[in-house]
Amino acid sequence: MTISYNWRDRQRRDAATLEHLRRRADGGKNNPDNLAVACKACNDGRGAIDWLSYASWRRNEF
């Protein structure tokens, strides 16, 4: 995972991002207990799926 302020580095698929566990579109807030570090690929790929289902899917638990 890459952490950087450089714009080019932030576009990498392994760039570190802050992900909202409960999406802001679903009423989630910017509180620290609603944020997690995730790579850009996971954060972008999650879409409208809740975080627990997405994490289970990524670990092939389904």
N, C-alpha and C positions, 0 to 999 in steps of 0.2 A: 504494500500500500504506500502511496506517495502523498506526502503532505507538503504543500508549497503555496506561496502567494502568486507565483508566476502563472499567468493566464494559460500558457501552453501546457504546463504541467497539470493544471486543473482539468484539462480536457482529456487526459489519459484515462483509459478504462479502469486502471488501478488507483486512481486518485482518491484520496480520502474525502468523504462528504459527511455532512450531518443529515441523518434521516429522521423524519418524524415517525415515531412508532404508530401513533394515531394520526392519520393524515390530516393536514390542515383543512382539506376539502370536507372532511368528516367532523370538523369541530376541534381538532387537535390544536394545542397551543405550543408556544415556543419554550415551555418550561423544561428545565434540565431533565426531569424524569420522563419526558416524552421524546427525548432525543437520543440517538445512538450513532456511533461512527460506522459507516458502511462504505464499501468501494463504490465508485461512480456507476459501474456496470450493474451492481445490485440495486442501488438506489433508483437508477433510471428504469431498470427492468421490472420493478415491483408493480408499478401501475396502481390499479385500484384494489389489489389483493391486500388483505390485512397482513401485518408483519409476521404473525406467528405462522399462518398458513404458508406464506412465502418462504420463510426460513426453513420450514419443514420440507417444502418442495425442493429447495436448493440442496438440502442434505439427503435427498432421495428417500425420505421417510414415508412417502405415499406409495 
